[in-house]
């Protein structure tokens, strides 16, 4: 089977997939923030009348390239998720895992729903992805983390490749000795990892894009080479990029034409991908998207 990218309703795509045909699912659905999620891309060109000052006092003008947005509000969020998570449970292989990425607003309700679908005994971890970027409100503790719920299909038969997970530096290397300090330590259920930098080469301009380092860790830990990774809220396609790097096949689904256009540019030139409901050819522009394999080194902190 080749990897596949679908433009369409993820519920319909999931219903068409065979039972127990997917080895790992990661999803990052809309968070139901009640806001319009928006990302505006700009480029700068040198201009004496520009609005920015750069190196050696040169002046630059900012030009808006484009804006991508979606309305992140649901009348009944759990009713939207429930049939999709039920199908996700069906298509998972017996050794499969689901990583469900959300934030503090809805995580408690989503966990109850997932407990009903998978069974409380199949809950493995709540992972906290902590970062340090953006505004800091003065009227409460600034929220600087997302929640990732990990469920397995079968509690006594699931993939967890502990030896494949990259190790991270000790916070106090002097306390553990030089040998352990050089080897590093295994990550816990709290992951310190930067967001996608606004001026970094990884940035696609897609709202809510998640870091490649987070997806690499998930794919390494909970799937084997050659197996199938699925993301049915695919967005900019980062799950597929991580799967491709690590020798897995993937199924990506999104109902946004803007998302598929980003993926078309991101996977430009990659063979072995079947596009369903979408022609990527008009949207492939190599010079406007990051290279897939430009940086394979996970970054912590």
Buried (B, 14 or more C-beta within 10 A) or exposed (E): EEBBBBBBBBBEBBEEBEEBBBBBBBBBBBBBEEEEBEBEBBEBEEBEEBEEEEEEEEBBBEEEEEEBEBEBEBEEBBEBBBEBBBBBBBBBBEBBBBBBBBBEBBBEBBBEBBBEBBBEEBBBBBBBBEBEEEEEEEEEEEEEBBBBBBBBBBEEEBBBEEEBBBEBEBEEBEEBEEEEBEEBBEBEEEBBBBBBEEEEEBBBBBBBBBBBBBBBBBBBBBBBEEBBBBBBBBBBBBBBBBBBBBEBBBBBBBBBEBBBBBBBBBBBEEEEBEBEEBEBEEBBEEEBBBEBEEEEEBEEE
